[in-house]
Amino acid sequence: MFEARFQTFDDDANPGAARPRITALRNELKKRGLDGFVLPRADAHQNEYVAPSEERLAWLSGFTGSAGFLVVLADKAALFVDGRYTLQVKEQVDGGLFSIEHLVDSPPHKWLEDHLTAGAKIGYDSWLHTADGAERLAKGCTNAGATLVPVEGNPVDTVWTDRPEPPLAPIILHDMRFSGEAPADKLKRTRAEIAKAKIDALAISDAHNIAWLFNIRGSDVAHTPLPLSFAIVPAEGRPVIYLDGRKLTNSVRDNIETLADIRDPSDFIRDLEKLGNQKRSIRIDQATGAEIVNRVIVEAGGNVSRGPDPVTALKAVKNKAEIEGTRAAHLRDGAAMVRFLAWFDREAPSGKITEIDAVEALESFRRETGQLKDVSFPSISGSGPNGAIVHYRVTQKTNRRIASGELFLIDSGGQYEDGTTDITRTIAVGIPSADIRRHFTLVLRGHIAIATAIFPDGVSGAQLDTLARQFLWQQGLDFDHGTGHGVGSYLSVHEGPARISKLGTVPLKRGMILSNEPGYYKTGRYGIRIENLILVSAGPSPVGAEKSLNEFETLTLAPIDRRLIDPALMTESEIAWLDAYHTRVATTLTALVHGPDLEWLKQATRPLSRN
């Protein structure tokens, strides 16, 4: 009945394949006079999702997580992952071949310092590391009496004989109906930021920023409509975009060339070298700029200004068209979610549906809107104990039937031309226990605290993060992830620079879209998360106020499971917020759902009673 077209459930991990591949790499390193090699899970743009041709770490080790780092020496190898992947890595990787290390608690540069011998030469691909990251690794090597050496051509590519070809997806124009601003105007604002920074040019490595700046989109990577590219925007003169011309139709090329020159990616380094020879000052984004970019400019005699790419902050503040677009996207996405939730409530009690069935059903309901371009990330579909794995990805191997008495957590989103969505709902199957209801209600109260926050200009996500955790903290509980991340406009579902977390130091500005997703995870039992997207908007103007105030508009439209709530733990104002939200959901979506789904919606959005 249902199928998934934008995500798969294969587990490609093959621990047994790693040993001969590591042996082949060690032989190649020996030929090059190297004693080891360091390899991050990264591409030249530091993208969250990378093309198959860039999945070197997965091919070499078997580990398929989105964050990882590998060190291969002649006699040992270490794989570094963060807390999200401690369970997954054990299933995918040969523990006899790799020691498993914590990416944050025991970072690679410290491991190198402790394990290298004096005189060792450790290779690295300077396209895959930021300048800051390479400096940390170099320091670790130096402290051990070793040397970090850039390589010409990645040695993994030499031994990866069946490596996929780089992507060549067509580039399309992002219509002004959705972008709301012409590239010429975006360039003007960008150049104003370049002038403020007192630099001569901006080197852009972040393909999201180039897509936004020039109103182009593509499909070179999964789930994010990106055309992989680089760009240089000078303080004066024509910008240059570096991309494979085979991705362009004549009309798209003509459109881009009204504002910028188009050159092959191989020209990017050459042009940076020219700017260096001219003693120019060039901004490189600390988060995405490759170390080779930094090195080429410095060696040519230029001045590198390391700091944030100003386009990142401009992109994060959505304009009127983008805001209206995301509201429209959430309207159709909400209707698809209601259809899914109603279907789930009808089918789950049978005990016959699985986690994969749920993913396929939800994607199908989204596709039936006729406007879904992709899912915004692989759906997290976890029943019972799998729901407690924060970044769980269901595979054919891990797929579970959804049983009565369990919680089911589904975190998913859609990519539409007018907006990007991301929503998590936790659903009761059967009668939930008192503990489950208590934990869910504590999470809900934190969610409502964020949704109803009023805060002055200049406040950052770090200052609001506590609001989401306060009720869990009072019970000695917490969750080990941020409360919210930025979201793009038909771009990345995880967008900087702002976020709601203890690390979110960037001030929140009107027009930013973020997630509001506190949770609680009972290891081996269940997971709870409630996620809506929220828009920073103008707040109230109380008499006597001395500061401009902001608040959040909740964009996501879907019922929150009333069966999981203990009203006795809530205040009157919290219940009022939930009832108002459900009234808005019902009123807004009634015209978009029909028959049994409409009846389900009416029941799911009834006022909450303390009785």
RAWO-V971654 format. One record per helix or strand. SS is the DSSP state (H for helix, E for strand). FROM is the first residue (numbers start at 1). LEN is the number of residues. Records with the same first field share a line. If there is no record, write none. Layout:
SS: FROM-LEN, FROM-LEN
//
This chain:
H: 15-17, 52-3, 56-6, 83-10, 108-8, 131-13, 155-5, 176-4, 183-14, 207-7, 245-3, 250-8, 267-11, 291-9, 310-7, 320-31, 355-13, 384-5, 434-18, 461-13, 562-3, 567-3, 572-21, 595-10
E: 36-5, 69-5, 77-5, 99-4, 121-4, 130-1, 147-4, 172-2, 201-4, 216-2, 221-1, 224-1, 230-5, 239-4, 260-4, 281-5, 290-1, 303-5, 354-1, 374-2, 380-4, 401-1, 407-6, 414-3, 419-2, 423-6, 454-3, 460-1, 484-3, 495-6, 507-1, 513-4, 519-4, 526-4, 531-8, 549-6
//
